[in-house]
Amino acid sequence: MAEPDDLPKTIVRRVVKDKLSRCSEDGDISIHKDALLAFSESAKIFIHYISARLRTAK
């Protein structure tokens, strides 16, 4: 079950595949589900970090 602050997996997959396919010559990329989980977790941590920095900057 997804936690309330988890990012939608379909959006993470779409963004990652789009960016990685631009780096690939053939453009067809398959991404392992553990890699998608790592991208999702790192994006979530980054968003929390930016939010915390913005709150303390005010």
PLY file of the C-alpha trace (Angstrom):
ply
format ascii 1.0
element vertex 58
property float x
property float y
property float z
element edge 57
property int vertex1
property int vertex2
end_header
0.00 0.00 0.00
1.32 3.44 -0.91
2.08 5.99 1.75
0.42 9.41 1.46
3.66 11.17 0.52
4.76 8.63 -2.12
5.03 9.90 -5.67
2.78 8.26 -8.29
4.74 5.40 -9.86
3.36 6.00 -13.36
4.58 9.59 -13.37
8.01 8.62 -12.04
8.27 5.89 -14.69
7.23 8.30 -17.46
9.74 10.98 -16.44
12.62 8.54 -15.97
11.95 6.72 -19.25
11.67 10.02 -21.13
14.96 11.36 -19.78
16.87 8.09 -20.19
15.55 7.48 -23.71
17.06 10.81 -24.74
20.47 9.45 -23.67
20.03 6.16 -25.52
20.73 5.75 -29.22
17.85 3.35 -29.86
15.44 5.18 -27.54
13.87 1.99 -26.14
14.54 1.77 -22.40
13.36 -0.77 -19.87
13.77 0.08 -16.21
13.95 -2.42 -13.38
11.36 -1.89 -10.66
14.09 -1.49 -8.00
15.60 1.33 -10.07
12.20 3.02 -10.28
11.82 2.69 -6.53
15.25 4.28 -6.04
14.35 7.17 -8.37
11.05 7.66 -6.55
12.64 7.63 -3.10
15.41 10.02 -4.11
12.90 12.42 -5.67
10.77 12.28 -2.53
13.78 13.06 -0.34
14.79 15.92 -2.65
11.27 17.40 -2.50
11.26 17.19 1.30
14.70 18.82 1.42
13.63 21.71 -0.84
10.42 22.19 1.18
12.36 22.30 4.45
14.88 24.78 3.04
12.10 27.05 1.81
10.39 26.98 5.21
13.61 27.92 7.05
14.54 30.61 4.50
11.47 32.72 5.28
0 1
1 2
2 3
3 4
4 5
5 6
6 7
7 8
8 9
9 10
10 11
11 12
12 13
13 14
14 15
15 16
16 17
17 18
18 19
19 20
20 21
21 22
22 23
23 24
24 25
25 26
26 27
27 28
28 29
29 30
30 31
31 32
32 33
33 34
34 35
35 36
36 37
37 38
38 39
39 40
40 41
41 42
42 43
43 44
44 45
45 46
46 47
47 48
48 49
49 50
50 51
51 52
52 53
53 54
54 55
55 56
56 57
